[in-house]
Amino acid sequence: MKKIIFAMLISSISAPLHAFSGADLLGQCTNFIDIIEGKKTDLQHTLEAGLCGGYVLGVQEGFIASSELAFIASEEKGMKPVTGKYWEVPAGVEAENIVRIVVKYLKINTEMQSKPAVLSVINALIQTYPIK
């Protein structure tokens, strides 16, 4: 049993890394929107839709948390804060709307589909909900 687990571990480490692209995210998020709109779906599409929602909201929350932590760390060291808020989602905006914004952004900015998905989420949020 240990040999099987070790072999699986080695094969996963040696597998080529594939960056999660904007195109990957667009496909998953299209499934997310299909489900919200009541279109028929299968298990694979449902799983991908869940990955989309988790990814988009994870990027949003993770970026905000890391910005806050960097701000706190710089203040504690007596340095000028190096980060701040880059967008502000108004209260009441649902996760569904944020996913729709990211999908729209990726459809309009097709060049972003070949880039890391995280950039599309960040850019879509900055352009839609800029700090006033």
N, C-alpha and C positions, 0 to 999 in steps of 0.2 A: 504494500500500500504506500509506504514512504517513497518507493521508487517512482510510482505513478504520479504522486503529488510533486516530487522533485522534477520529473520530466515535464509536467504541465507548467510548472513555474519557469523552467528554463525556456520552454517554447514561447511563453508569453513575454518573457524579457527579450528574447531574440527576434520577436515579430517586429516588422517595421512600424514605426510610429506614423499615425495618420492624424494630422491636425484636423480638429472638428471645424469644418469650413462653414461659411455663410450658406452655401448650397445645401449642406447637410441640415443645417438649422431650418432653412426654408422648407425643405421637405417635411421635416417633423412638425413644424408649426402649421403647415398647410393641413396636415392631419388633425391638429388641434382645432383649427377653425372649422373643418368639416364636421367634427363631432359636436361642436357648439351649435352649429347650424342644423343639426339633426340628420345629417347625411349618414347613410349606412356605412358601417366600418367593420373591420375584423380585429382580431387580437393584436396583430403586428402594428396596425395603424394606431390602435388605442395606446399601446406601449410607447410608440414614438411620440404621440401627442403628449403623454405624461412627461417624457424626456424634454420636450420643447418647453413646457410650462415650468418645469423645475430648473432648466438651464437659464431661461430668460430671467426668472425671478431670482435665481441664485446669483447671476451676474449683477443684477441691480443691487441686491442686498449686500453682496460681498464687496462690491466697489465702494458702496457707502460706508460699510464697516471699516474697510482698510483706510479710507480717507480720514475717517474720524480717529482711528488709532494713530495714524501718522501725525495728525494735528496735535493730539494729546502728547505724543512722544516728543515732538519738537518743542511744545510749550514747556514740558518738564525739563528739557535741557536748556531752556532759556534762548532758544533759537526762534527766528521768525518762522511761522508755520509755512510748510512747503506745499501743503495741499489744502483743499477746501471742497465745497460743494460744486458740482458741475451741472447738476440738474435737480429739479424739485418736482416730483410727481404730486399733483394736488390730492388732497384727501378725497376719498370716495372713488378714485380711479381703480377699476377692477383689473385683475390680472389678465383677463380676456382682452381688455383694451390695449394693454402693453404688448401682448403677443401680436395683436393686429397691427400695431405701429411698427413692430420689427419686421413683420411680413411685408408691409407696404414699403418700408425702407429698402429691403432687399430686392423687391421687384423693381423699384425705381433706380436703384444704384446697383446694377447688375455686376459691375466690377468688384463689388464687395463679396459676391458669392464665392470667389476663389480665395478670399482672405480668411483669417481666423474669425470664427463666429462671434467671439467676444467683442470684436471691434464694431460689428454691426449693431449689437445690442447697445453698446455705449453711445455710438454716434446717433442712433435713432432716439435715444432718451435725451441726449443733449440738444438735438435739434427740435424735438417736440416739447420738451419741458425745460427751457433754459432758465437759469437763475435770473430773477428780475432785479 
